[in-house]
Amino acid sequence: VVPRQLPTLAGSPLCLVMVGLPARGKSYITHKLVRYLRWRGFTCKEFNAGNKRRELMEGGGQSSDFFAGESSARERIAKLTFDELAQWLRSGGHVAVFDATNTTCNRRAKVLAWCREAGLPCPIFVESICDDKAILEVNYRLKLANDDYRGMDQQAALEDFRNRVREYEAVY
């Protein structure tokens, strides 16, 4: 049943920005939020920087070295993802979720600047923290099923993913 009048968010679009280390539940939270908000009648969409990277870089497969420090390639991918998000919100979307690690203060400052430049309200940052070793181990193994590790030895893939996490931890 579609409500007679769609709910509004004080007349402004809403940008949610996920923050957190890899495999901490950002995408899971994003999916649940989008599903709930759609059920409530909002037009919602998620914009995932990892999916954009895999799309632009022919399926992904970047080693943990790609995630070391701040990278102009990763910044371009984040900006492209954000630009799609901003265009979608300006075309009438209610809630957009920028699903990326956004782990550095510098990246979060850039997201704030990108919102200002796009004429969007200040975003809401949603941080997902998980330090439960048992949950993290399960999450790490789930990551091995994505395109970044397709066809790779599972033990080598797991070690590469752990290295990726360490790269992010060093700047978080």
C-alpha positions in Angstrom: 0.0 0.0 0.0 1.5 3.3 -1.0 0.7 6.2 1.4 -1.3 9.1 0.0 1.6 11.4 0.7 5.2 10.3 0.9 6.9 11.3 4.1 9.4 14.2 3.9 12.6 14.9 5.7 12.0 18.6 6.5 12.0 19.2 2.8 15.7 18.2 2.4 17.4 15.2 1.0 19.4 13.2 3.5 22.9 11.8 3.0 24.1 9.1 5.3 27.9 8.4 5.2 29.1 5.1 6.6 32.4 5.0 8.5 34.4 2.0 9.6 37.1 -0.5 9.0 36.5 -3.3 6.4 34.2 -6.2 7.4 32.6 -4.2 10.3 29.1 -4.4 9.1 28.8 -1.1 7.1 27.1 -2.7 4.1 24.9 -4.9 6.3 23.7 -1.8 8.2 23.3 0.1 4.8 21.1 -2.7 3.4 18.9 -2.8 6.5 18.5 1.0 6.7 17.6 1.2 3.0 15.1 -1.6 3.3 13.4 -0.1 6.4 13.3 3.4 4.9 11.8 2.1 1.7 9.2 0.3 3.7 8.4 3.6 5.4 7.8 5.2 2.0 11.1 7.0 1.4 13.0 6.7 -1.9 16.4 5.4 -0.9 19.5 4.2 -2.6 22.9 3.0 -1.6 26.1 4.0 -3.3 28.9 1.6 -2.6 32.5 2.7 -3.4 33.8 -0.9 -3.3 31.3 -1.9 -6.0 32.2 1.1 -8.0 35.9 0.2 -7.7 35.2 -3.4 -8.9 33.1 -2.0 -11.8 35.8 0.5 -12.9 38.7 -1.8 -12.4 37.3 -4.8 -14.3 36.1 -6.9 -11.4 38.4 -5.8 -8.6 41.2 -8.0 -7.6 43.4 -5.3 -6.2 45.8 -6.5 -3.6 46.2 -5.0 -0.2 48.9 -2.7 -1.6 46.1 -0.8 -3.4 44.7 0.1 0.1 47.9 1.4 1.6 47.9 5.0 2.7 45.9 7.6 0.9 45.5 6.8 -2.8 44.5 9.2 -5.6 42.8 6.2 -7.4 40.7 5.4 -4.3 39.9 9.1 -3.9 38.7 9.3 -7.5 36.5 6.3 -7.1 35.0 7.7 -3.9 34.4 11.0 -5.6 32.7 9.3 -8.6 30.5 7.3 -6.2 29.6 10.4 -4.3 28.9 12.4 -7.5 26.3 9.7 -8.5 24.8 9.9 -5.0 24.6 13.8 -5.2 23.0 13.6 -8.7 20.4 11.1 -7.5 19.5 13.2 -4.5 19.2 16.4 -6.6 16.9 14.5 -8.9 14.4 13.8 -6.1 15.8 11.0 -4.0 15.0 11.2 -0.2 17.8 9.3 1.4 21.2 8.2 -0.1 23.8 6.1 1.8 27.5 6.5 0.9 28.8 3.1 1.7 32.6 3.3 2.0 35.2 3.0 4.7 35.7 6.8 5.0 38.2 6.0 7.8 40.4 9.1 7.7 39.6 12.5 9.0 40.8 13.8 5.6 38.2 11.7 3.7 35.4 12.7 6.0 36.4 16.4 5.5 36.3 15.8 1.8 32.8 14.3 2.0 31.6 17.4 3.9 33.1 19.6 1.2 31.6 17.5 -1.5 28.2 18.0 0.1 28.6 21.8 0.3 29.8 21.9 -3.4 26.8 19.8 -4.4 24.4 22.0 -2.5 23.4 19.2 -0.1 22.7 19.5 3.6 25.4 18.4 6.0 25.6 14.6 6.0 25.0 12.3 8.9 28.0 10.0 9.6 27.2 6.5 10.8 30.2 4.6 12.3 30.1 0.9 12.6 32.5 -0.6 15.2 33.1 -4.2 15.8 36.0 -5.7 17.7 34.5 -9.1 18.5 37.2 -11.5 17.1 34.7 -14.3 16.4 32.4 -12.0 14.4 35.4 -10.5 12.5 36.7 -13.9 11.6 33.3 -14.9 10.1 33.1 -11.5 8.3 36.6 -11.9 6.9 35.8 -15.3 5.5 32.6 -13.9 3.9 34.6 -11.3 2.1 36.5 -14.0 0.3 33.4 -14.7 -1.8 33.4 -11.3 -3.4 35.0 -10.5 -6.8 38.2 -9.2 -5.3 39.2 -12.8 -4.4 37.6 -14.8 -7.2 39.8 -17.7 -8.3 42.4 -17.0 -5.6 43.7 -19.5 -3.1 41.5 -19.1 0.0 44.4 -18.9 2.5 46.3 -16.4 0.3 43.1 -14.4 -0.1 42.4 -14.3 3.7 46.0 -13.1 4.3 45.6 -10.4 1.7 42.3 -9.3 3.3 43.9 -9.2 6.7 46.7 -7.0 5.2 44.0 -4.7 3.7 42.4 -4.3 7.1 45.9 -3.5 8.7 46.4 -0.8 6.0 43.1 0.8 7.1 43.8 0.4 10.8 47.0 2.3 10.3 45.1 5.4 9.3 41.9 5.1 11.2 
